[in-house]
Amino acid sequence: MAATRSDPLVVKQLDFLGGMASVTGWRPDTGLPEVAFAGRSNVGKSSLINVLVRRRAAARISRTPGRTREINFFQVNADFVLADLPGYGYARVARAQREEWRPLIESYLRGNQALRGLVLLLDVRREPGAEDREMLDFLAAEDIPTLVAITKIDKYGVAVGAERVAAIVAALELDPDQVLPVSARTGAGRDELAQAVVDLLR
């Protein structure tokens, strides 16, 4: 795994492999381990992925939440594949369309031998919703190692931000060791997230 003392994850090459659009659709067969990213629409997932891999536009940032309809795969160096899952829970997307994404996400996650873990993003400003809880329950049932990245911590001062993170941890009964406060805007928590991803892959 490429790294330096200051950066746990040095991305020398990033390749977009393609998108998986249906349960029986194409998916990459690289033989590499995979780490997935998931979260509600508008949680800042694309922005955080771009900060993690230090690229401005690796993952597409849309002004319209819910637009990503495929699982997009990126190969990082020759080390692992990053899977960007469709955002869930955006009310303006038709219910039928949302129901199509759920089996897509679950079919990718269930029994995936290449998957080393998932990073679930939660917005520090919002109370965890039913779909966040359902995702955590699903991941626990499938025994998928899970990191929780609490995004947009720059929206609060240090003290209030810490209170909000603690409230989310308590509400979801999370292990504090699996929780990482992050900000795509300031880069806060990027290296900690990179190290956690590297640790998952090991």
Helices and strands as residue ranges (DSSP letters): E 14-20, E 34-39, H 45-53, E 71-76, E 80-84, H 95-109, E 115-123, H 130-141, E 146-151, G 153-155, H 158-172, G 176-178, E 179-181, H 190-201
